[in-house]
Amino acid sequence: MTTTFDPASLPSLEQQTKTRPWRQRTTKFDVSVAIAVAVPMMIVIGMFLFSDIPGALVLVIYLPLQMFASGCAAVATKGKRGILDSVIIVNAVGASIFTFVIIFSVLWSLVSKGLKALSIPFLTQNSTYISPSTPLEYGGMAHAALGTLIVVAISALIAVPIGIATAIYITEVRGKAVPYVRFFVQSMSGVPSVVAGLFILTTLILTGAINTSAFAGGLAYAVLMLPTVARTAEEVLRLVPDDLRTGALALGSTRARTVLQVVLPAAKTGIVTAIILGIARVIGETAPLLMTSGKNDATVANPFSDPISTLPVSIFENVAQPYPDAVTRAWGAALILMVLVAILFTVARLLGRNKIK
Amino acid sequence: MANVDLEQRDLQAAATSHRGDRVFNRAITAAAFVSLIVLAGIAIFLGAQAVPVFQQLGFGFVTSTAWDLNSDPISVGIFGMLYGSVLLAIVGLVIAVPASLLLSIFIVFIAPKKLASILTNSVDLMAAIPSVILGLWAFYILNPQAAEWQSLLHDYLGWIPFFQNESGNFLGTPFIAGFILAIMIIPITTSVTREVLGRTPPELINAAESLGCSLWTMLRYVALPYGRGGIVGGIMLGLGRALGETIAVFFVLKLVYDTNWYHVIESGGGSVATLIVSRFGEASGPFEVQLLLAAGFFLFLMTLGVNMLANLIVSRTGRLKK
């Protein structure tokens, strides 16, 4: 009887690579890991509860203790060569926990302290006649929130068209200078925010061309926003299939029409994502606004005439004041700012998800 | 890639044949050079402010350390600030580089898929927190904690020169400022490193593991060498961010016009960006503003240099892979 080799009876190559027999875990391994996690944890909890070693020091002791325990488990299951693996895994888990703790701490303190400031007047009034010692019932951040929106809108009006045009140059026009343009955009994304503020200050404000105003702040923000919009839009335009371009050209469309009526509409959601990420990049920047848009306790709607308060500058003004109510105002303004950022990022995420489908 | 060449030629032929297209091309090309114009503008206008400062103070402006406009002749120098920026960035990198390497190794090679995506999102969220909010948090929440850690460092490791503290004041130290910088560097470096490590070909990883490599040997001989350029570039991008950070450092660092060489847990340090913000509000006149603009010029040169180098390294490794 002859046996014939039937390739169809074998699992497909993809399944084969997914099984990875050398990664299968034994019960012995699982038990050792469980013991290696539980024992140091119990020792540390015991030290925390029943000894007078300071809490911070107990945490410092915990890490080497856990590494030692995991090392023992590694030797028991995989021999000496498992020791370094266990050290890496313990520290990697530690780094992840560190990240979670930091994020949780920032968000929790924002919510718990910021909510104390939130009230109807806080969201609807400005700060005229308000000093740092005024109780919380009076005055609010409405003028600063409006200021932030005005400054961000101006910067978006300037930076978004230029940023998208830069991306079109790189992906559609494909001129000779593409590598240089990309390099300059990348270098520009590293310009410190304080330098962007100084640039607008020295070129336009100190020369008397424009006032300290929302417009000046918008220009400084635009310097920071442009590279983010350009880089994200470039990546999005790259995802548009070349078939669409060649198809449009083959039908007799001109270059400009191909870009404006075929490529850009095809990448619409991605372009919106690029705009949102650009706004989110700048919305919390403080240093450039201190130099370009200043502060103003009254509500200002004219973007060219007067200094204008913004949320980051209001936080800056209220931090480190000796009056608890002023500090609570800073937390409240920070909470409003963080909510704005969170909304922007959530919308960007949702749009991005649609794009992939 | 012959296909692309053909298409590019077609596109170029189409571009020159139509008048509307020529206008469109010119407008787009002009907009594409705005970034170059802005960079050149920053260099020229801030540089122009630095020239008279140099004429008056000579190289002492960058080699000495003082900020006294009332003495005669005035003594002003930003060496301590330039050095302070670098010291803070180093402290930040010492914390952030191992953390982001471990984080990206965990995300790419160790964590189950669900946890990995939660972690990725958390790191992105960390990048989204505005620096002014991090500064606020650091001033009120981190400061007391960090003071406790530092006094422990001083008590148990005080014999190491870095951990000496004579004043007994553990607030406003380069350590706290560096810690805040680390929180800002970690998302940048992690996202680059994660991407690079994630691109290691699975065939290589599977081959190494089936030959009996442990996780460490696989990392040491396959994944890390493969992504080396990208990892270095990611670290440099983080460094560029750290050198330019202003507001968060302003909240937690006690600015002193002396050079704090290496006492990272001693109160007081320097940073160019923070100097600019803190002196700008109370500048005594146009000359002091000019001094700050000149300081900004050097900050710009420093960050631009680091960033250009970082981008060159990252793009070069990208090219090698194709």
Interface residues (C-beta under 8 A of the other chain):
Chain A: T17 R20 W22 R23 P54 A56 L57 V60 K78 R81 G82 L84 D85 I88 I89 N91 A92 V93 G94 A95 S96 F98 T99 F100 I102 I103 S105 V106 S109 L110 K113 P161 I162 A165 T166 I168 Y169 I170 E172 V173 R174 G175 A177 Y180 V181 F183 F184 V185 Q186 S187 M188 S189 G190 V191 P192 S193 V194 V195 A196 L198 F199 L201 T202 T203 L206 V223 L226 P227 A230 D242 R245 T246 L249 T254 R255 A256 V259 A280 I283 G284 E285 T286 A287 L290 M291 P312 I315 F316 V319 A320 V327 A330 W331 A334 L337 M338 V341 A342 F345
Chain B: E7 Q8 D10 L11 A14 A15 H18 G20 D21 V23 F24 N25 A27 I28 T29 A31 A32 F33 V34 S35 L36 V38 L39 G41 I42 F45 L46 Q49 P98 A99 S100 L102 L103 I105 F106 I110 A111 L119 S122 V123 D124 L125 M126 A128 I129 P130 S131 V132 I133 L134 G135 L136 W137 F139 Y140 I141 Q145 E148 W149 L152 I183 I186 P202 N206 E209 S210 G212 S214 L215 W216 T217 L219 L237 G240 R241 L243 G244 E245 T246 I247 F251 A273 I276 V277 F280 G281 V289 L292 L293 G296 L299 F300 T303 L304 V306 N307 M308 A310 N311 S315
